[in-house]
Amino acid sequence: MTNSIASARNGAPVETLADIVRYHAARTPNAVALSFEGRETTYGGLDATSNQVANGLIAAGVEPTGRVAILDKNSDMFFSVLLGAAKANAVTVPVNARLAAPEIAFVINDAGVEVLFVGESFLETINSIRNQLITTRKVIVLDASYTAWRDAQSSHDPGLVLQPDDVCIQMYTSGTTGHPKGVQLTHRNFSLTSPRVFDLWGDWSPGDTLLITMPLFHIAGSGTGVLGLLAGVKVIILREFVPSLVLDAIQRHRVTATFLVPAMILVLLSEKNIDQVDLSSLRRVIYGASPIPIDLLKNALRVFKRTGFVQVYGLTETSGVITALLPEDHSRVDSEVMKSCGRSIDGVELRIVDALGASLPPREVGEVVCRTTRNMKGYWNRQEDTAKTLRGEWLHTGDAGYLDENGYLYIHDRIKDMIVSGGENIYPAEIESVLFGHPDVADIAVIGVPDERWGEAVKALVVPMQNAVADADSILRYARERLAGYKIPKSIEFLSEMPRNPSGKVLKRKLRERYWQGRDRRVN
């Protein structure tokens, strides 16, 4: 069923986000597209409301390529705005709802946003920076004024001609270093016409249900939602990730697929009643955004007995997924391949290169680069950064890793996270994966800190399990049994919680800061 979506719609292929809802509205107008807090929207209804949004934006003076932002927690209105902006050939800018007011102002001004949709709970924040928003002409409050504004517009399709290479969404990177950059993604980047776009999710059918728990300002949230709408399934949206609500939604709505990050999986497995929840409908869990320790994965496979797990790797700059470790790989949970993030998906070519850009042989660590139609168009108004990342047809990920003889990709770490101690290159992800297996470790991050003798020393920051004794000696003994001597942490510090960004990645810059304060460089 789903592969036929890329076929003709009145003689034209589904090539843009705007075509998705038109396609299903013409075929299954009464099928539920979105479900949010008891409110259901059919594909016919979503087609009509997105037309109204498009006509409202055009009437407000938003021309093709104009930027339209949305600042809110997850809701069904996100997709009405996204699809409506696409029909107006405008660009949606999802703003990270966890940013501070000055950071929000930076993103809105950097993008040149003309119309801002804002959730009521963020209105006070926007009011505090309203006089700083240089290009924003109109602010529409979601729920409070949005519905009246939308319903005053015509529901007829504006019929603007779109091109697959038009930018449709501009997502800002997490900003772990410096100001965030606007990643420009086109309709083509979402692989809407690929006959294998649904492969990772199994054989989707109209009766399937997709659960969105990731923030929609993140590619894993909005990208997964777009894919669910492309497949014509029912997409359930949670306002935010709350473990008890996730489990309730899976059981109540007979959810068949979802995307989670390892930190979410860890919290779900810690829910006291999880063994009493009916998880039998859940056919597929896609997980990624950060590595998953083997012990956590084993526990997940034990609890989600009927679920096929797929690990994915990708970046915002690659529109999400570029590699996948499939369910059949997970059947060999203790094999070497489980330390990888899988092989390239259809339409993606990978290479490992050295500092000069030369390809490296299997099992030699270098930078991961990829060639695919999923690669971003470029960073918004950042020509120099774009030139560093996009070199010809190849996107440089900034991740260090290697390919094995069978094409499996092994990620060691972000290149900037590498520790150099006594002339040895040390990759924190490897140490973290090992130490996570210690029974008293709930969460861990490994960083490099200045060391007068070795240049940099390995330091482990550990969040202990609830009611566990913070015993550094026990963890070090565990490490000595499993790691080479130069990889063993020289010190361990215990934290109550780990700072993470909305996608679940540990904010290592924040962890490093106090150790490197007062130094001109962050290497030693």
N, C-alpha and C positions, 0 to 999 in steps of 0.2 A: 504493500500500500504506500509506504512513505517514499520509496524511491521514485514513484510516479509524480511526486510533487514538483520535481525539477523539469517535468515535461510541459507541454504547451498549455497556456491559459489563453483561450481564444486566439491560438496561433502564436502567442508570445511566451517565452520561458519565464519562470519565476526568478528574476535576476536582482530584485531589490527588496528591501524590507517592506516597502509599501505593497509589493505584489503578494506577500505572504497572506495578509488578512483578506485581500481581495479574492485570492484563490479559494480560501476556505469558506468565505461568506457566500461565494457563488455555488458551492457544492454542499456544504453542511452548515447553513446559517444558524440552525438551532442548537448545534453542538456547543457545549460549554468550553470557552477558551480560557477564562480566568476565574479563579475563586479566591476571594479575599475577605476574611472575617465575616463569612456568611453571605457576602454579596457576590453573585455570579453574573458574568458577562458572556454572552454567546459570541461566536465568530461574526455573526451578522451585526450584533450590537457593537462589537469592537471596530468593525469596518466603519460603521456609521459615526461613532464617537471620534475615531481618528480623522475622519473627514471633517468633522466639526472643528477639531483642534487645528487641522491644516488651514481651513478657511479663516479661522480666528487669527492665526499667525500672519497669514497673508494680509488680512485687513489691518493688522497692527503694523504693517510696513516691513515685516521680515522678508527679505529677498533671498533667492537661492544662495546657499553657502553661509547665510546668517546663522549666528549661534544662539541657541535656546538652552537654558540651564534648568535643572531640577535639583532641588535640595530638600530631601526628606528621607525618612526611613522607608523601608519597602512598602509598596502598595500597588494595587492594580492600575492606578492612575499613571504610573510610570510608563506602562506600555502604550496607553492611549497617547501620551505626550510623545514618546519615541516614534511610534508609527505615524502620528499626525505630523510631526516635524519632518519625517521622511517624505510624506506625501506633499509637503510644501518645499521639498528639496532643501530643507534647513538641516543644521547639524545639532544633535542633542549633546549637551555637556552634563553628565551626571556628576554632581559635586559630592565629595566625601562628607557624609553627615557627621563624622566624628572630628572634623577639623575645628580648630579654634577660629574665632571671628576674623583675625587678620589673615589667616590662611585661606579662608573662604573668599575674602575680598580679593586676594591675589589671584585665585583661580578664575573668578568671574571677570576680573579686569584683564587678565592675560588672554582669556578666550574672546574677549570683546562681546560678552553676552548682551543681547538686546532685550529679551523677554526672560524673566526668571519665574519659575513655578516653585513655590516654597511651602512646605508643610507648616501647619499652624504652630507646632511646637518650636519651629525655628524662626518664627516671625520676629521675636524679640532680638535675636542675634542679627538678623538682616536689618532691622530698624537701627541698630547700634552702628552699622557700617554703611547705611544707605547713602550718605553723602560722599562716600568714597567710591561708589560704584559708577565709574565714569561713563560707560556705554549703555547701561541698563535703563531702558525707557519705561518698562512696564513690569510690575510685580503682581503675580496672580497667586493668591493664597489657596492652596489645595483644600478642598472641601468648603471652606468658608465662601470664597467667591468663584472658585473654578467651575463648579457645576452651572451656575447662572451664566457665566461668560461662555462656556462651551455650548450650552443649549440655545444660546442666542444666535449661533452660527448655522449656516446651511449644512445639511448632512450629505450634500452631493459631492462626489469625488471631484477635486479640483483638476485632476487629469494632467498635472505637470509631467513633462517627459524627464525621466531620470536616467542616468547612465550608471552601469555597474561600478565604475571607478570614481563616482562621486563620493565624497566623505559623508558619512551618515552619523557618526558618533565620535566624540572626542573625549577620551578617558585620561584622567591625570594619574601619573605614576605615584607610587606611595610617598615619594619624597624622603627616602631614608638618607639622602645626601642632597643638601641644597634645596632650591625650589623645585616643586614637581613640574614635570613636563607634560604637555598635552599630546597624547598619542592619537593621531588621526587614522581612523579605521573606515574603510570603504564598504559598500554593499558587497563587492566581490570578496573582500577579506573574510566574510562569514561563510564562504563556500556554499552558497545557497543552491547552486546548480550541480554540485557534486553528487553523483549517484551513491556515494559511500559516506555521505555526511553523517548518517545515523549509525554507522557500524559499531561504534563504541557502546551505544546504548541498547544494543540487541534489536530484536525484531519488533519495533514499536507498532502498535495498532491503535485505532481510534478509541478503544476502551481503556488505554493506559492513562496513568496519572503521574505527573511530574511535580515534585515538591521543591520549591525554591527557598532555601534557608540562607544562602549567601547574600551579602549586600548587593543591591542592584547597581550601585556605583562601581562595582568590581566586575571585571570581565567574566569571572566564573558565575556571577549572578545573572547579569543581563544577557551574556552570551548563551548560557544554558536556557534562559527563558525564551530567547529568540528561536533556539533550536526546537524547543517544545512546541512553540506556535507553528513553526515550519512543519512539524510532524502532524499538527492538527490534534494534539492531545489536550487533556485538561491540565492546566497549569495552576497549582495551588501556591499562593504566595504567603509566607509568614512575615509579619512586620519586622521581626528580628529573631535571632537565634535564641530560643529558650528551650533547653533540653526536654522538659516535660511536654511542651507544646509540639515539639518535633515528633516525639514518640506517639503522642495522641493523634497527630495528623496522619502518621503512617498507618495506624490501626484503623482510625475512623474513616479515612478516605481511600483505604486500600491502595496506598501509594506504591507505584511500581519502580520508580527511579528517582534518584536525588544526587546532588553533588555536596560533598562535605570536605573539610580540610581535616588533617590529623588531629588538631586541637579539639575540633568538634566531636570527632569520634571518641577521643579520650573522655570528654565530659559525658557523652551519651552512655558510654559503658560504665560510668560511675553512678548512674541513676539507680537508686535502690530497687525500683520495681521493674527494671528492664526485662528481667526474666519472665515477667507475667504479661508483657506486651506482645500482642500478636503481630509479628514481623513477617509473616509468611507471604504477604503480597509483594514484598520488596525484592524485585528481580535484579536490580543493578544499582550499585553505589560507585560513582566516580569520585575519586579522591585525589587531591594534589595540593599545589601551592607551597608545600614544604615537604621534606622527607618524612616518612613514617617509620618509626623503629619497628623491628621485626616482632618484638614481644607484644607491642600494641596491635599489630596486624593479626597475629595469631589469636589474640583475645577477640578481636572483631569477627574473624572468621568463625570462631566458636559460637558467638552469640547470634550473628546473622547467618544462620545455617543455610538458607536457601538462596542467598544473595551472591551474585557474581560481582567480585570487586575488580575495578580497573583503576590502576594508578596512571595519572597523566602528568605531563610536564609541558610547560609553555610559559609565555609572557604576555602581558598586555600588548606588547609590540608585535606579537605573532597572532593576535586575535584569540589568544588562549592556546588550546592544545596543539602540540606538534609531535609528541611521542605518547605511546600508551603501553602499559604492561597489562596484558589481557587476562581474563579469568583463568584460561588454561595455564598461564604462567603461575598464577597463584596456587595452583594445585601442587606445586613444588615449593612449599613455603620455606623450606630450609636450604633451598638451592642458592647458588651464587647469583643467579639471575634476579632474585628478589631484592638484591641490593641495587638493582638498576631501576631506571624509570621507563623501561620498555624500548620499543623500536619506533621509528618514525611512522606516522600515520600516512594514509594515502595522500599523495600530492606534496609530500615534504621530503626534501633531501638534506641530509646532515653531513657535516664535515667537522673534524677537529684540526685546528690550525695552531701554529706557533706564533711568536710575536711578529714575525715577518709575513704571516699569512700563508705559509706553506703547509700543505696537508701533512698530518702526522699518521703513523701506522697504528694498527689496533693496540689498545692498552697503553698508549702513551698520552699523558695528560696535556691538554692544551685548552684553548677557548672553543666553545661550541658555537658553530655558525650554521645557519640554515637558509635554504632557498625554497620559497613557496609562495603561492598567490595569497597566502594568509598574512604575509609580512605587511606591516603598516605602510601607509603612504609616506609618513614622516612625522617628525615632531612639529607642532604648531609654532611657527615663527622662530624656530631654532635650527637654522641651516647648519651651523657648525656641529651641533649634537647629532643632527640627522646624518651628516657626512661621516661621522665617527661610527655610527651604528649601522647604517645602510651603505655598504661598499659594493657598488655594482648591483648584482642580483642577490647578494648575500647579506643577511642580517647577523650582526655580531651580538651575541646574547650577553656577554660579560660573565658567563658562567664557565667554570673550569670543570672539565670532565674528559672521559675517553669513551671510545666505542670498542666493543669486543669483536671477535671474529665473526659473530653472527648478527652484528648490527645493533646490539643492545647498548643503550646509552647509560653511562654511569656518571652522575654528577658528584663532584667532590665539594664544591662550594662556589660561592661568588668569588671571583678572582680577587676582589678587594678585601675579602675576609681571610685570605690565606695568611697563615702565621709563618714567619721565617725565624727559626730558632737554631742558633749554632750552625747556620748554613743549610739546615734541613727545611724543606717546604712541608708544612703541616696543614691538613684540611680539616677544619673543625667538625664538619658534618659526619665524618667517619668516627670521631671520638664520641660525639653526641649519640650516634646510633648505638654504639656499644654500651655506653654508660646508662642509657635509658633502660637497659635490661636489668639493672640493679633493682631489687624489690622495693627499696625505699625512695627511689627517684620518681617523682611525678612529672617533672619537666626539667629541661637542662639546656643551657647555651654555653658554648665554648668560645672564648675570645683570646686574643693575644694582648698581653700587657707588657710594658717596658721592663727590661731586665738588663742590668749593667753588665752581666757576664755573657749572656747568650743573645743579647739584642732584644729578643722578645721571648716571653715565657707563656706557656699554656695555662690558662685559668678556666676552671669550670664553675659556673654559677648554677646552683641547683635549687629547685623547689621540691622539698621533701613531701612524701605521701602524708596524708592526714594521719595524725597520731604516731608517725614514725619518728625515731630518734635521729637527729641530725648528726650523723657519724661520718666524718670525712675519712677517717682511717679505713672504715669498711669499704667505702667507695673506691679509695685508692688501691686497696688490695684486689678488689674486683677488676680494676683497670689493669693492674700489673699482670693479671692472668690472661688478659685478652688483647693487650696492645703492646707495640714495640716501646722500648724504654723512653725514646725521645718524644713519644706522643702522650705520655702519661702527664696529667695536669700537675703543675708544680704547686698549685694551691686550689682550694675549694672554698667557695663562699655560699652561704645559704640565703635564699630570698623567700619572701612570702608569696610572690607571684611574678610571672615573667611578662615584661612589656611586649605587646604584640600590636601589629597594625591590623586593620579590618580584614585582611585576607588571611590572617593567622600566622604571618611571618614574625619571628622575633626581631625586635628593634635593637640590633646589635650596636648600632651607632650610639644609642642611648646608654647601653650597658658599658660601652668602652669609655664614654666621655670622662668620667671622673678619674680614670687611671691615666688618661693622656692629657689632662688639663695642664695648661702652661707650656706645652710643647708646640713648636711650629709645625712639626710633621706628625702623622699618625703611624709612622713606621720607625723602627729603631734599630 
